[in-house]
Amino acid sequence: MPRWLKWLLSFGLKVSIAVVAVLLVVGIYLDNVVRDKFDGQLWNLPAVVYGRVLTLQPDQAMTLDEIRRELDLLQYHKVRTPQRIGEYSSSSTRIELNRRPFEFEDGHEGARHVMLTFADNELKSISEVGTKRQLGYLRIEPKMLGMLGTKEGEQRIFLPRERFPEVLVDALLVTEDRDFYHHEGVSPLAILRALVVNLKAGRTVQGGSTLTQQLAKNIFLSRDRTLLRKLSEAYIALIIDYRYSKDRILEAYLNEIYLGQDGAKEVHGFALGARLYFGRPLQELRIDQQALLVGMAKGPSYYNPWRNPERARQRRDLVLRLMMDNGILNGAQYEQAASRPLDVQSRPKIASRQPAYFQQLQRELKQKVGDNFTPGIGLRVFSTLDPLSQQKAEEAVLSMVPKLNKKAKTKVESAIVAVDRQSGEIRAMIGGSRPGYAGFNRALDASRQIGSLVKPAVYLAALRKPEKFTLATTVDDKPIVLKGSRGTAWKPRNYDRRFRGEVPLYYALAKSLNVPTVNLGMQVGLEQVINTMVQLGVDRNEIPKLPSILLGAFTLTPYQVTQMYQSVTSGGRKAELTALRAVVDQQGNLLFQSYPKAKQVVPEQAAWLTTYGMKNVVSQGTARFLQPKFGWAALAGKTGTTDKARDSWFVGIDGREVVTVWLGRDDNKPINLTGSAGALRLYNNYLERRHPEPLRLTWPKKLTTVKYNRLPNGTLAMDCAGNQSLPAWDKDGSLRSRCDGSKPAGWIKDMFSWN
């Protein structure tokens, strides 16, 4: 053998050994990288946030229309005969529903086919379709509100392989990698086939990468089109295929694939893609909708159905044809699917945004869950938000604020906080006049003078002393001068600059009279009034011990105001306001759960009488604008206006919610809107959309009625033979004994008027 040939063979052997050694070292390194990633957590998974769970029970005050609106909001399909999950039908008295399966905070519940029957504005019965078995309750899955917890530019909802529709998987394989279950991560046949197709077309129309190669590129490599990247991609694909099962690889691909943008965030995985384009769970998509998602995997920007609908449709139809050619669909199924429109949402959206509410939620997560709330591990957060209340509040703001701007001749900001009247759970929150935009959260952080909103607390402090005060007790409405410690003089006046001599408490509260309120507060004592406000939930440090506090000359946020009114209108049972219900990890372990708790903080009778007094605010007082349209609901409320009309307030109470509305400017300049002319009108618009529940007050123990007659001098005297009465707290029986032992009269709802 010639010497040069020996040298060449020796050199070639050394090079081969060196290449093998390099490949071996690189392979060991890449193998460690792949295992570190795949054996751990592949992605930083954001926490998925859900709204409140709606629980239905027989004999519940819930109308058919309310349930229908809830189902529409959750993107249920209204059909003639429900057959598939996520469908419902509706008649005048019944709703037939195929409820979706869902992982609730306490475990999984499967799909349920049920019939809901209604009568007299109540849900009368819940029964299973088929067996007709009566159910004691039914939970409707909550609306997905958004995501929290990762700072990365991508988001996804992880689904295990078995929860992906098989039709979608089959469509993906015939479109992207038909030999997936037969190659070892790299398919020479696919590369060869793509080369032939591309040569014939004169351009790149088909890729030769397997799903495993695409997964390797997406997880481990950049998108650079270089030979080194392509070689690395193939090598990693071989390692992945060697180390893991085909189903594990497919699961990773189905959750990794990039499918578009939701604002600044990349949308990955078919589960989240279904939410982005169709607003529904992946399992409910029709074949044509699944085919569109599969087709978009090739290029979500190029095949964007909003920007390029015709191109997207052609791609979808190509996927459908491949499915037919490979026996996944028959001819009739193909024709039906290809004839459908794209049916995407009107605009790309995974969930509506509630930035003000999410700020409160994040504060509570930090405070109540702390280190247990670990970002990036795919937690599920159950909140208390009512999607209907939130949606209608946002619609009311967007509708009314432009009109109020014209009325005020300036741009006003707004805030709304709506809470469950009994549980204190926050149902809606808006922090500004552009509800969908993050920024300064006025609901939580705008501390403003509350004006006349303080008055119910003053009257409650008085009504806690039944031996001295009832709703019919008269109080002076005459000029008053209060001297300060530095010689200053405060002369409170009524809004209309009139004085009425003497007026009963119920009338002074209904008409929001300033002077009688100050006189009443001074009789009760500032310390007692402050103590009452503190018990209702106001921080003592927020309240200066000055007579001016009796007219609301101190500041609170809309959130703090709502807490105070929740305590009053629930019968004196304070429930801490909360937006957080539960936090659950991916394995279903409960990391945190909150149960609504209420504590009696003021006497039930005094709170009841105060709420009764606020009903008069609506029926005949400063909020009577609501009465013609909503008189049937027997609402309670209170208007508030601060000095020079800088702030316009209204708190409205129905059977369901306490709602605080604030209007003003961030620079504290006047907006020239009273509580009645501004915030009340926004609340009225909200009620028109949300539809109130009647406010029914359960008559407390030791509460009776006392008859009164107006004397010539304007005072009210007891008159057992008369026909006018007011409720009063009969704490020691003295109210009964004043009328020679006669029995108290029944409650007369239509009280006498005061002229």
C-alpha positions, 0 to 999 in steps of 0.5 A, spaced: 500 500 500 502 506 498 505 511 503 500 516 501 494 512 502 496 509 509 497 516 511 490 518 508 487 512 511 490 514 518 488 521 517 481 519 516 481 514 521 483 520 526 478 525 523 472 520 524 474 518 531 475 526 533 468 527 529 465 521 533 468 524 540 465 531 538 458 528 536 458 524 543 460 530 547 455 534 544 450 528 544 451 528 552 451 535 553 444 535 549 441 529 552 442 533 559 439 539 556 433 535 553 432 531 560 433 537 564 427 540 560 423 534 559 423 531 566 422 538 569 417 543 567 417 544 560 414 551 561 412 557 565 405 556 566 401 562 568 395 562 573 389 562 570 383 566 573 376 564 573 370 568 575 365 566 580 362 559 580 354 560 579 350 555 583 343 554 582 338 551 587 331 549 586 326 555 589 332 560 588 330 567 586 333 567 579 329 568 572 330 564 566 332 570 562 338 571 567 340 564 566 340 565 559 344 571 559 349 567 563 350 562 558 350 567 552 356 570 556 360 563 557 359 562 549 354 556 550 351 555 543 343 556 543 340 550 539 333 547 538 335 541 541 342 540 545 346 534 543 353 536 544 356 539 550 356 547 551 349 547 548 342 549 550 335 551 548 330 555 551 323 556 552 318 561 556 319 556 562 324 551 561 332 551 559 335 545 557 342 545 558 348 540 556 353 543 561 360 543 560 365 538 565 370 542 569 375 542 574 372 546 580 376 548 586 373 541 590 374 537 584 372 534 577 365 534 575 363 531 568 358 534 563 351 534 565 344 534 561 339 537 565 332 541 565 331 547 568 324 549 570 322 556 572 315 560 574 314 566 578 321 569 577 324 563 580 328 557 578 323 551 581 326 545 579 333 542 576 332 535 573 337 530 569 334 529 562 333 522 561 332 519 568 328 525 570 332 525 577 331 531 581 337 535 583 339 539 589 343 543 586 347 545 579 354 548 578 355 552 572 363 553 570 366 560 571 368 564 566 375 565 564 377 572 566 385 572 564 392 570 566 397 572 572 403 570 574 409 570 569 413 576 566 415 572 559 412 574 553 408 567 552 402 564 555 398 557 554 393 553 558 396 546 558 392 540 557 394 533 557 394 528 551 388 525 552 384 531 553 385 533 546 380 531 540 382 525 536 380 529 530 385 535 531 390 530 532 389 526 526 388 532 522 395 535 525 399 528 523 396 528 516 398 535 515 404 536 518 407 529 519 404 523 517 410 518 518 410 521 526 409 514 529 414 510 524 420 515 524 425 516 529 425 523 530 427 525 523 424 522 517 429 522 510 423 520 506 419 527 508 425 530 507 426 527 500 418 528 498 419 536 500 425 536 496 421 533 490 415 538 491 419 544 492 423 543 486 417 542 482 414 548 484 420 552 484 420 555 491 419 552 498 412 550 499 413 544 503 418 543 509 421 536 511 421 537 518 418 532 523 413 534 528 419 532 533 424 537 529 419 543 530 418 541 537 426 541 538 427 548 534 421 551 538 423 549 545 431 549 544 433 553 538 432 560 535 429 561 528 435 562 524 435 559 518 442 556 518 445 549 517 448 549 524 441 550 527 438 545 522 443 540 524 442 541 531 435 541 530 435 534 527 440 531 533 435 534 538 430 531 535 433 524 535 435 524 542 427 526 544 425 521 540 430 516 543 428 518 550 420 519 550 414 516 548 411 518 541 405 521 546 409 525 550 412 528 544 405 529 541 403 532 548 409 537 548 408 539 541 400 540 542 401 545 548 407 548 544 405 550 537 405 558 536 398 560 534 398 568 534 398 574 539 393 576 544 396 583 545 403 583 547 403 576 549 404 570 544 399 565 544 402 557 544 398 551 544 391 549 541 387 550 547 389 557 548 388 558 541 381 555 541 380 561 546 383 566 542 380 565 535 373 562 537 372 564 545 370 556 547 374 550 550 378 546 544 373 540 546 367 544 543 370 546 536 367 543 530 371 539 525 372 545 521 374 550 526 379 545 529 382 544 521 383 552 521 387 551 528 391 546 525 392 550 518 395 556 522 400 552 525 404 553 519 404 560 519 399 564 524 401 571 521 400 569 514 394 565 515 391 570 520 383 569 519 382 577 521 387 580 516 387 574 511 380 571 511 380 568 504 387 565 505 385 562 512 379 559 509 383 556 503 388 553 508 383 550 512 380 547 506 386 544 504 387 541 511 379 538 510 381 535 504 387 532 507 383 529 512 378 526 507 383 523 503 386 519 509 379 517 511 378 521 517 372 524 514 367 522 509 365 526 503 359 529 506 363 531 512 368 534 508 362 538 504 359 540 510 365 543 514 368 546 507 361 550 506 362 553 513 364 560 514 370 561 518 366 563 525 372 566 528 370 571 534 369 579 531 376 580 534 382 576 537 381 576 545 382 570 550 378 574 555 375 580 557 380 585 561 378 587 568 385 591 570 382 594 576 379 588 579 385 584 577 389 589 582 385 587 588 386 580 586 393 581 586 393 584 593 389 579 596 394 573 593 400 577 596 396 578 603 393 571 603 396 566 599 403 569 600 409 564 598 404 559 596 402 563 590 408 561 586 408 564 579 409 559 573 406 553 575 400 553 572 395 555 578 388 556 578 385 562 581 377 562 583 375 569 584 368 572 586 367 576 580 360 576 577 362 576 569 355 579 568 355 585 573 362 587 570 360 587 563 354 591 565 358 596 569 363 597 563 357 598 558 354 603 563 360 607 564 362 607 556 355 609 555 354 614 560 360 618 562 361 621 555 354 624 556 356 626 563 362 629 560 357 634 556 353 635 562 359 637 566 362 641 561 369 637 563 372 630 562 370 626 569 373 620 571 369 614 574 369 608 579 365 603 581 365 597 586 359 592 586 359 587 592 354 582 594 350 585 600 351 579 604 357 576 603 362 582 601 364 578 595 366 583 590 362 582 584 365 588 579 370 593 579 372 599 575 377 604 576 376 609 571 372 611 565 376 607 560 374 600 564 379 596 559 385 600 561 390 599 566 392 605 570 391 609 576 385 605 580 380 610 583 376 604 586 382 602 590 386 608 591 382 615 590 381 617 597 376 623 596 371 627 601 365 623 601 360 628 603 353 626 605 355 618 604 356 619 611 349 620 614 347 613 614 352 612 619 350 618 623 343 616 623 345 609 625 349 611 631 342 615 633 338 609 632 342 604 636 339 608 642 331 606 641 329 609 648 331 616 645 331 616 637 326 613 632 325 614 625 319 619 627 323 623 632 324 630 630 330 634 630 331 641 629 332 644 622 334 651 625 340 655 624 346 653 628 353 656 629 359 651 632 365 654 635 372 651 634 377 651 639 381 657 635 375 661 635 372 659 628 365 659 627 362 653 622 355 655 620 352 648 616 347 650 611 342 645 607 343 644 600 337 648 598 339 654 603 332 653 607 330 651 614 324 647 616 324 648 624 323 641 626 323 635 621 323 627 623 329 623 622 326 619 616 325 625 612 332 628 614 335 622 611 331 622 605 332 629 603 339 629 605 338 635 610 345 637 613 343 642 619 338 636 622 344 631 621 349 635 624 344 637 630 343 629 631 350 627 631 352 632 636 346 630 640 349 623 639 356 625 640 362 625 636 365 619 639 359 615 638 358 616 631 366 615 630 365 608 634 359 606 629 363 608 623 369 604 625 365 598 627 362 598 620 369 598 617 372 605 616 379 606 619 379 610 625 385 614 623 381 616 617 376 620 621 378 626 625 374 628 631 371 634 628 364 636 627 365 637 620 365 629 619 358 629 620 357 632 613 363 627 610 368 632 611 373 627 610 376 622 605 375 615 603 376 610 597 370 607 593 372 601 596 372 603 603 365 606 602 362 600 599 365 596 606 361 601 610 355 600 606 355 593 606 355 592 613 349 597 614 345 594 609 346 586 611 343 587 617 349 590 621 353 584 619 360 586 616 363 581 611 370 583 609 370 585 602 374 580 598 375 578 591 379 571 592 375 565 593 380 559 592 387 557 589 388 550 586 394 547 583 395 543 577 394 536 581 388 539 584 391 541 591 387 546 595 392 552 597 387 557 599 380 557 600 376 563 603 369 562 606 364 568 606 364 570 614 360 575 617 360 578 624 355 582 627 358 589 628 352 593 630 345 592 632 341 588 627 335 593 629 339 599 628 342 597 621 335 595 619 332 601 621 337 605 617 336 601 611 329 602 611 331 610 612 335 609 605 329 606 602 325 613 603 331 616 599 329 612 593 322 612 594 321 620 596 328 623 597 334 625 593 334 618 589 327 618 587 329 619 580 330 611 580 323 610 583 318 610 577 322 605 573 325 601 579 319 602 584 317 595 584 324 593 587 324 597 593 331 599 592 335 603 598 340 608 596 344 614 598 347 620 594 353 624 596 356 631 593 362 634 596 364 642 597 363 645 590 361 639 587 368 636 586 365 629 587 359 626 585 357 619 589 351 614 589 351 608 593 345 603 591 342 597 594 338 592 591 337 585 593 343 582 590 349 588 591 351 594 594 354 598 588 358 605 590 359 609 584 364 615 584 365 621 579 370 626 579 376 629 577 383 627 578 385 634 580 380 635 584 377 641 580 369 641 580 365 637 575 358 641 577 354 634 578 351 633 584 350 626 586 343 626 584 345 629 577 351 624 576 353 618 580 345 616 580 344 617 573 350 612 572 347 607 577 341 607 573 344 606 567 347 600 570 340 597 573 337 598 566 342 593 564 343 588 570 336 588 572 336 589 580 333 584 585 328 586 590 330 588 596 326 584 601 328 586 609 327 580 614 323 583 620 328 583 626 326 581 633 324 586 637 322 591 632 315 594 632 311 599 629 308 606 632 303 610 630 304 618 629 300 624 628 303 630 626 301 636 631 299 643 629 306 645 631 310 641 626 312 635 631 310 628 631 306 625 637 304 618 638 297 617 636 294 610 637 288 611 633 291 614 627 293 610 621 300 613 620 306 608 622 313 608 622 317 602 624 321 602 631 326 598 635 322 596 641 328 594 645 324 594 652 317 594 651 316 602 652 313 603 645 308 598 646 306 601 653 305 608 651 298 607 648 295 604 654 297 597 652 294 596 645 297 592 640 302 595 635 299 596 628 302 592 622 307 595 618 304 600 613 309 601 607 306 607 604 308 612 610 305 619 610 309 624 607 312 631 610 310 637 606 
